[in-house]
């Protein structure tokens, strides 16, 4: 599934009125349902704070997260913001990161009303 990105106003909407927030050791997820008429695919946004490292490290984190999200299975109609909490994502085992992110997505979306 190809993920499409969020625009600035979408980030604002997700952060202002999230349906749910979840965190794990390495990730923070903020999710919002777009509405009953939204049947398009899930949209993702990444927020990588400067405190995680220099531009090279932050870009490596973003590249890895984009690939993990490309492989993730998420039902349509969701806006999801992923925020990495630690710089170790840049060098951590890719498969372990994928399992952690998938489990967090599943846990987060299971707790939100699907309507």
N, C-alpha and C positions, 0 to 999 in steps of 0.2 A: 504494500500500500504506500503510495506516495503521499507524504504529508505536506500540507500547504502551511504557510506561515501566517502569523498574526500581525496585524498592523498596530500602530501606536494606540489608536482608540480601542482596539480589541484588548490590548494589555490592560488599559485603564479599566475597562468593563470587568475583566476577570479579577483584577486585584480589588476593585471597589465592592463587588458583590459576588464573591466566590460561593459555589455550592459546597465546596469542601477543600480542605488543605490537609496534606499528609506529608510526612517526612520519614526518611530512613537515615542510615548513617551517612550517606553521601548525597542524597537528593531531597529537595523540597518540591512538592507538586501542588499547584493551585489549579482547580478545575471549575469550569462553568459550562452548563448546558446552554446551547445557543437558542433553543426553543423548539416547540413541536413542529414548526414548519421547516426547520433546518435539517435537511437530509444529506447535505454534503459531507465529505469526509472530515475526519478529525483534523483540527488545526493546532499546530504546536508553536510555541515561542520559547526562546532560550534567554535567560538572564544570567550572565556570568559577571560577577562583581570584580572590580579591580583588585580587591584584597587577595584574590586567589593567585595572582602572579602577574608577570609582565605580559605584553600582547602576544608573544609567541606561545606561551603556555595557555593563555585564555583561548586563543584560536585553536590549539590542539584539542582542548576540552570541548569546544563547540563542534569541531569536526567529528569527534568520537560520539558525542551526544546525537548529532544529526543522523549518523549511521544507525545508532541504537533505536532511535525513534522511527527511522525508515523501516526497520524490521519489526517494530512493535505492532501488535494487533489491537486496534482500538475501534470501538463502534463509532459510526458516523454521528455528527452533531455535537461534538465536544470541542471546547477551546481549552487547551492545556498549556500551562506555563511551567517549564522545568527549570529549576535553579540548582546548580551544583553547589554543594556546601563545603567541599574540600578539593584542594588542588591535586590530590592523589589520583583523581579520575584520569588525569593525563597519562599516567603510567600503570594504572591498575589492570588486572586481567580483564580482557574485553568480554569474555563469556560470563564472568562473575558480575560484571557491571550490567550486562544484559538481563541476567536472572534477577538481580536486585531491582532494576527499573521495571521489568515486567510484573514482578510481584507487587511492587508499589502501585503501579497503574491498576492492576486487578483489584487490589484492596481499596483503592480510592474510588474507582468507578462503581464498585459493588455497593458502596455505602451511600450512593446518591440516587434520588428518585429518577427513574428513567423517563418520566413523562415531561 
